[in-house]
């Protein structure tokens, strides 16, 4: 089904711009009019892959061309991937600017010169002109996979389909703020982790190198161990950790790290709660916006942060395509608990499906908050446990080393 871009005014005169899945231009006009919008103007259809077919050929000519299939550009190579704080600030401001009456293109232009992260700033500037000339923001964002994760692009695409891009920006900012909250206060576990590693590396060669009969030779031997083995090994561990952190934000490795996170019980609970909260919120918005069931479900799936969980939710699309109800599609994913599923079934039967989705979204959002606190607490407990183990190792090693050294030094005294 094609997607039509539209412009309309609400009862207060505020201009709303977006895109909608529909059969025809007349269908878009009718649905917007039924929702109370006035002065509806609908443009030519946009295919699903995002090529805008504007009725005005001049719009096509004004588009700033980008290399065909280009996904890695100079903009995203500067400054690396944005931090959660950068993403949250950027999209909170985008939402505020749109609420204040800015167009998406003007908001991008405004933030492009004010955003601190160089890659995000360059991407905003590059996208602004094409968006002003009618390009889909989601399609433009998909050209920068290092900067905008797939679920971010999916949320914006859902917002364009349903005409609630501001909500999509707020949802992206909320997810980034949750990521930032997970990192807050984690300096202590990180410090404890690294001090444990370095204490073992610096202590391990001490007693094997020590000889009381040749103290200068002992110092030289210990120094060689430190300079040639221990420090290079420690730096290699640091480099490995840094590379893993960089890889985690690279498009080719995101799905792998998402699957790994689901193997850690605490992180799995957090990922699932956040996924279901985002899925139900976006699905509710799309259904209330008049988007039909199958594209609404697909768009809601694409808004889920975890790639592995997006795969688990995808079977629901097939169920709807084969004529099943929305409750059957959600049940087919196997991800919702008994009580949420009963609410959805009741909502389907009573015509209150959107209201039930709202209640379920609130439930899973509260679960996500609790899971975030649990994940932070678990990481701190693990860091303290490793610290205790490393301290015990050093203490026991020191005691055994001193005892062994004492026996060697006093050997023969009783003869």
C-alpha positions as CSV (number, residue, x, y, z in Angstrom):
1,X,0.0,0.0,0.0
2,X,1.5,3.4,-0.9
3,X,2.3,6.2,1.6
4,X,0.9,9.7,1.0
5,X,2.4,12.8,2.5
6,X,-0.1,15.4,3.8
7,X,-0.4,18.8,5.4
8,X,-3.4,19.8,7.4
9,X,-4.5,22.3,10.2
10,X,-6.1,21.3,13.5
11,X,-8.8,23.2,15.3
12,X,-6.3,25.7,16.7
13,X,-4.7,26.4,13.3
14,X,-1.6,24.5,14.0
15,X,-0.1,22.9,10.9
16,X,0.4,19.2,10.9
17,X,2.7,17.5,8.4
18,X,3.2,13.8,8.0
19,X,2.6,10.7,5.9
20,X,0.0,8.0,5.9
21,X,-0.6,4.5,4.5
22,X,-3.7,4.7,2.4
23,X,-5.4,3.4,-0.8
24,X,-5.7,6.8,-2.4
25,X,-5.5,10.6,-2.0
26,X,-9.2,10.7,-1.2
27,X,-8.8,8.1,1.5
28,X,-6.2,10.3,3.2
29,X,-8.4,13.3,3.0
30,X,-11.4,11.5,4.4
31,X,-9.5,10.0,7.4
32,X,-7.9,13.4,8.3
33,X,-11.2,15.2,8.0
34,X,-12.9,12.6,10.3
35,X,-10.2,13.3,12.9
36,X,-11.1,17.0,12.9
37,X,-8.4,18.4,10.6
38,X,-9.1,21.2,8.1
39,X,-7.5,22.5,4.9
40,X,-6.1,19.1,4.1
41,X,-3.5,19.0,1.3
42,X,-2.2,15.6,0.1
43,X,0.8,15.1,-2.1
44,X,1.7,12.3,-4.5
45,X,2.4,8.9,-3.1
46,X,5.7,7.8,-1.6
47,X,6.8,4.2,-2.2
48,X,7.8,2.1,0.8
49,X,11.5,2.3,0.0
50,X,11.3,6.0,0.4
51,X,11.5,7.5,-3.1
52,X,9.3,10.6,-3.0
53,X,7.1,11.0,-6.1
54,X,6.1,14.7,-5.7
55,X,3.6,16.2,-8.0
56,X,5.9,19.1,-8.6
57,X,8.9,18.1,-10.8
58,X,10.9,21.1,-9.4
59,X,11.0,19.4,-6.0
60,X,12.8,16.4,-7.6
61,X,15.3,18.7,-9.2
62,X,16.0,20.6,-6.0
63,X,16.9,17.5,-4.0
64,X,20.5,17.3,-3.0
65,X,21.7,14.0,-4.5
66,X,23.6,11.5,-2.4
67,X,25.6,8.5,-3.7
68,X,23.5,5.6,-4.6
69,X,23.5,3.0,-1.7
70,X,25.8,5.2,0.4
71,X,25.6,4.4,4.0
72,X,29.0,5.5,5.4
73,X,29.7,9.1,4.9
74,X,32.2,11.6,6.2
75,X,29.5,13.0,8.5
76,X,29.3,9.8,10.6
77,X,33.0,9.2,10.6
78,X,33.7,12.3,12.7
79,X,33.4,11.9,16.4
80,X,32.2,8.3,16.4
81,X,28.7,7.2,17.4
82,X,26.8,9.8,19.5
83,X,26.4,9.1,23.2
84,X,22.9,8.5,24.6
85,X,23.1,12.0,26.1
86,X,23.7,13.5,22.7
87,X,20.8,11.5,21.1
88,X,18.4,12.5,23.9
89,X,19.3,16.2,23.7
90,X,19.0,16.2,19.9
91,X,15.6,14.6,19.7
92,X,14.1,16.4,22.7
93,X,15.0,19.6,20.9
94,X,13.6,18.3,17.7
95,X,10.3,17.6,19.4
96,X,10.2,21.0,21.1
97,X,10.9,22.8,17.8
98,X,8.2,20.9,16.0
99,X,5.7,21.7,18.8
100,X,6.7,25.4,18.5
101,X,5.8,25.3,14.8
102,X,9.1,24.6,13.1
103,X,9.1,22.3,10.1
104,X,11.3,19.3,10.2
105,X,13.7,20.7,7.7
106,X,14.0,24.0,9.6
107,X,14.5,22.2,12.9
108,X,17.3,20.1,11.4
109,X,19.0,23.3,10.0
110,X,18.7,25.0,13.3
111,X,20.1,22.1,15.3
112,X,22.8,21.3,12.7
113,X,24.7,24.4,13.7
114,X,24.1,24.0,17.4
115,X,24.7,20.3,18.1
116,X,28.0,19.6,19.9
117,X,28.6,16.1,18.4
118,X,30.3,16.6,15.1
119,X,28.9,13.6,13.3
120,X,25.3,14.3,14.5
121,X,25.7,18.0,13.5
122,X,27.0,17.1,10.0
123,X,24.2,14.5,9.5
124,X,21.5,17.1,10.5
125,X,22.9,19.6,8.0
126,X,23.1,17.1,5.2
127,X,19.5,15.9,5.8
128,X,17.9,19.3,6.2
129,X,17.9,20.3,2.5
130,X,16.5,17.0,1.2
131,X,13.8,17.0,3.9
132,X,12.8,20.5,3.0
133,X,12.4,19.4,-0.6
134,X,10.1,16.5,0.3
135,X,12.4,13.6,1.2
136,X,11.4,11.2,4.0
137,X,13.3,11.9,7.2
138,X,13.5,8.2,8.0
139,X,15.1,7.5,4.6
140,X,17.6,10.2,5.1
141,X,18.5,9.0,8.6
142,X,19.0,5.4,7.2
143,X,22.0,6.7,5.3
144,X,23.8,7.3,8.6
145,X,23.5,3.8,10.4
146,X,26.4,4.6,12.7
147,X,24.6,7.6,14.1
148,X,21.0,6.5,13.9
149,X,20.3,3.0,15.1
150,X,17.7,0.9,13.2
151,X,15.0,1.4,15.9
152,X,15.5,5.2,15.7
153,X,14.9,5.1,12.0
154,X,11.9,2.8,12.6
155,X,10.4,5.2,15.1
156,X,10.7,8.1,12.7
157,X,9.2,6.0,9.9
158,X,6.3,5.1,12.1
159,X,5.8,8.8,13.0
160,X,5.8,9.7,9.3
161,X,3.2,7.1,8.6
162,X,0.9,8.1,11.5
163,X,1.5,11.8,11.4
164,X,3.0,12.0,14.9
165,X,6.7,12.6,14.3
166,X,6.9,14.7,17.4
167,X,5.9,11.7,19.5
168,X,8.5,9.6,17.7
169,X,11.2,12.2,18.6
170,X,10.0,12.1,22.2
171,X,10.1,8.3,22.2
172,X,13.6,8.2,20.8
173,X,14.7,10.7,23.5
174,X,13.1,8.6,26.2
175,X,15.0,5.5,25.1
176,X,18.2,7.4,25.0
177,X,17.6,8.8,28.5
178,X,17.0,5.3,29.7
179,X,20.4,4.3,28.2
180,X,22.0,7.3,29.9
181,X,20.3,6.4,33.2
182,X,21.8,2.9,33.0
183,X,25.3,4.5,32.7
184,X,24.9,6.9,35.6
185,X,26.9,6.0,38.6
186,X,28.8,3.3,36.8
187,X,32.2,5.0,37.3
188,X,32.6,3.0,40.5
189,X,32.1,-0.5,39.1
190,X,34.4,0.5,36.2
191,X,37.0,1.8,38.6
192,X,36.8,-1.3,40.7
193,X,37.1,-3.6,37.6
194,X,40.2,-1.9,36.4
195,X,41.9,-1.6,39.7
196,X,41.4,-5.4,40.2
197,X,43.0,-6.1,36.8
198,X,46.0,-3.8,37.4
199,X,46.5,-5.0,41.0
200,X,46.9,-8.5,39.8
201,X,49.1,-7.6,36.9
202,X,51.4,-5.5,39.0
203,X,51.5,-8.0,41.9
204,X,51.8,-11.3,40.1
205,X,55.5,-11.1,39.1
206,X,56.7,-9.6,42.4
207,X,57.7,-12.6,44.5
208,X,59.0,-14.8,41.6
209,X,61.4,-11.9,40.9
210,X,62.5,-11.2,44.5
211,X,65.8,-12.6,45.7
212,X,67.1,-11.2,49.0
213,X,70.6,-12.2,48.1
214,X,70.5,-10.0,45.0
215,X,68.1,-7.1,45.5
216,X,69.4,-5.1,42.5
217,X,69.0,-8.1,40.2
218,X,65.5,-8.6,41.7
219,X,64.5,-5.1,40.9
220,X,65.8,-5.4,37.3
221,X,63.9,-8.7,36.8
222,X,60.7,-7.3,38.3
223,X,61.0,-4.2,36.1
224,X,61.4,-6.3,33.0
225,X,58.3,-8.3,33.8
226,X,56.4,-5.1,34.4
227,X,57.6,-3.3,31.2
228,X,57.7,-6.2,28.8
229,X,54.7,-8.3,30.0
230,X,52.4,-6.8,32.5
231,X,51.9,-3.2,31.2
232,X,51.6,-4.4,27.5
233,X,49.0,-7.0,28.7
234,X,47.1,-4.4,30.6
235,X,47.1,-1.9,27.7
236,X,46.0,-4.7,25.4
237,X,43.0,-5.4,27.7
238,X,42.2,-1.7,27.7
239,X,42.4,-1.6,23.9
240,X,40.2,-4.7,23.6
241,X,37.6,-3.1,25.9
242,X,37.7,0.1,23.8
243,X,37.3,-1.7,20.5
244,X,34.4,-3.7,21.8
245,X,32.7,-0.5,22.9
246,X,33.2,0.9,19.4
247,X,32.0,-2.3,17.7
248,X,28.8,-2.2,19.8
249,X,27.7,0.9,17.9
250,X,28.7,-0.4,14.5
251,X,25.8,-1.5,12.3
252,X,27.4,-4.9,11.5
253,X,27.7,-5.8,15.2
254,X,24.6,-4.4,16.8
255,X,22.5,-7.5,16.4
256,X,25.3,-9.7,17.8
257,X,25.6,-7.5,20.9
258,X,21.8,-7.5,21.3
259,X,21.7,-11.3,21.3
260,X,24.5,-11.4,23.8
261,X,22.6,-9.0,26.1
262,X,19.6,-11.4,26.1
263,X,21.9,-14.2,27.6
264,X,22.4,-12.1,30.7
265,X,19.3,-12.5,32.9
266,X,19.3,-9.0,34.3
267,X,20.0,-7.3,31.0
268,X,17.5,-9.6,29.3
269,X,14.7,-8.4,31.6
270,X,15.6,-4.8,30.9
271,X,15.7,-5.3,27.1
272,X,12.4,-7.1,27.1
273,X,10.6,-4.6,29.2
274,X,11.9,-1.7,27.1
275,X,11.1,-3.5,23.9
276,X,7.5,-4.2,24.9
277,X,6.9,-0.7,26.3
278,X,8.1,0.9,23.0
279,X,6.2,-1.6,20.9
280,X,2.9,-1.1,22.6
281,X,3.2,2.7,22.7
282,X,4.0,3.0,19.0
283,X,1.3,0.4,18.0
284,X,-1.3,2.3,19.9
285,X,-0.3,5.6,18.3
286,X,-0.4,4.1,14.8
287,X,-3.8,2.5,15.3
288,X,-5.3,5.7,16.7
289,X,-3.9,7.6,13.7
290,X,-5.8,5.4,11.3
291,X,-3.0,3.2,10.0
292,X,-4.2,-0.2,9.1
293,X,-3.3,-3.3,11.2
294,X,-0.4,-4.8,9.2
295,X,1.7,-1.7,8.5
296,X,1.0,-0.5,12.0
297,X,2.3,-3.8,13.5
298,X,5.3,-3.8,11.2
299,X,6.2,-0.2,12.1
300,X,5.8,-0.9,15.8
301,X,8.1,-3.8,15.5
302,X,10.7,-1.7,13.8
303,X,10.7,0.7,16.7
304,X,12.0,-1.9,19.2
305,X,15.6,-1.2,20.3
306,X,16.8,-4.8,20.4
307,X,17.4,-6.5,17.0
308,X,16.8,-10.0,18.4
309,X,13.5,-9.0,20.0
310,X,12.4,-7.4,16.7
311,X,12.9,-10.8,15.1
312,X,10.7,-12.4,17.9
313,X,7.9,-9.9,17.3
314,X,8.0,-10.2,13.5
315,X,5.8,-13.4,13.3
316,X,2.8,-11.3,14.3
317,X,3.0,-9.5,10.9
318,X,2.4,-12.8,9.1
319,X,-0.6,-13.6,11.4
320,X,-2.3,-10.3,10.4
321,X,-1.4,-10.8,6.8
322,X,-3.2,-14.2,6.9
323,X,-6.4,-12.6,8.4
324,X,-5.7,-13.0,12.1
325,X,-6.7,-10.4,14.7
326,X,-4.3,-8.0,16.4
327,X,-4.6,-10.0,19.7
328,X,-3.7,-13.2,17.8
329,X,-0.7,-11.5,16.2
330,X,0.6,-10.4,19.6
331,X,0.0,-13.8,21.1
332,X,2.0,-15.4,18.3
333,X,5.1,-13.5,19.4
334,X,5.1,-15.4,22.7
335,X,6.6,-12.3,24.5
336,X,3.6,-11.0,26.4
337,X,2.7,-12.4,29.8
338,X,-0.6,-13.9,30.7
339,X,-2.2,-10.8,32.3
340,X,-1.3,-8.4,29.4
341,X,-2.6,-11.0,26.9
342,X,-5.9,-11.2,28.7
343,X,-6.2,-7.4,28.7
344,X,-5.6,-7.4,24.9
345,X,-8.1,-10.1,24.3
346,X,-10.7,-8.2,26.3
347,X,-9.8,-5.0,24.5
348,X,-10.3,-6.7,21.1
349,X,-13.7,-8.0,22.1
350,X,-14.9,-4.7,23.7
351,X,-13.5,-2.3,21.2
352,X,-11.1,-0.9,23.8
353,X,-7.9,-2.3,22.3
354,X,-6.1,1.1,22.2
355,X,-6.9,1.7,25.9
356,X,-5.6,-1.7,26.8
357,X,-2.4,-1.1,24.9
358,X,-2.0,2.1,26.8
359,X,-2.3,0.3,30.1
360,X,0.1,-2.4,29.0
361,X,2.6,0.2,27.8
362,X,2.5,1.8,31.3
363,X,3.0,-1.5,32.9
364,X,6.1,-2.4,30.9
365,X,7.5,1.1,31.3
366,X,7.4,0.6,35.0
367,X,9.0,-2.8,34.6
368,X,11.8,-1.1,32.5
369,X,12.5,1.4,35.3
370,X,12.7,-1.4,37.9
371,X,14.9,-3.5,35.5
372,X,17.2,-0.5,35.0
373,X,17.7,-0.2,38.8
374,X,18.2,-4.0,39.0
375,X,20.8,-4.0,36.2
376,X,22.8,-1.2,37.8
377,X,22.7,-2.9,41.2
378,X,23.8,-6.2,39.6
379,X,26.8,-4.5,37.8
380,X,27.9,-3.0,41.1
381,X,27.6,-6.3,43.0
382,X,29.7,-8.0,40.2
383,X,32.3,-5.3,40.5
384,X,32.5,-5.6,44.3
385,X,32.7,-9.4,43.9
386,X,35.6,-9.2,41.5
387,X,37.3,-6.7,43.8
388,X,37.0,-9.1,46.8
389,X,38.4,-11.9,44.7
390,X,41.4,-9.8,43.4
391,X,42.0,-8.6,47.0
392,X,41.9,-12.1,48.3
393,X,44.3,-13.3,45.5
394,X,46.8,-10.5,46.3
395,X,46.5,-11.1,50.1
396,X,47.0,-14.8,49.9
397,X,49.7,-14.4,47.3
398,X,51.5,-11.9,49.5
399,X,51.3,-14.2,52.5
400,X,52.5,-17.3,50.6
401,X,55.2,-15.3,49.0
402,X,56.5,-13.9,52.2
403,X,56.4,-17.3,53.9
404,X,58.3,-18.9,51.0
405,X,60.8,-16.1,50.9
406,X,61.3,-16.4,54.7
407,X,61.9,-20.2,54.5
408,X,64.5,-19.7,51.7
409,X,66.2,-16.9,53.7
410,X,66.4,-18.9,57.0
411,X,67.3,-22.2,55.3
412,X,70.3,-23.7,57.0
413,X,70.1,-21.5,60.1
414,X,69.5,-24.6,62.4
415,X,72.4,-26.6,61.0
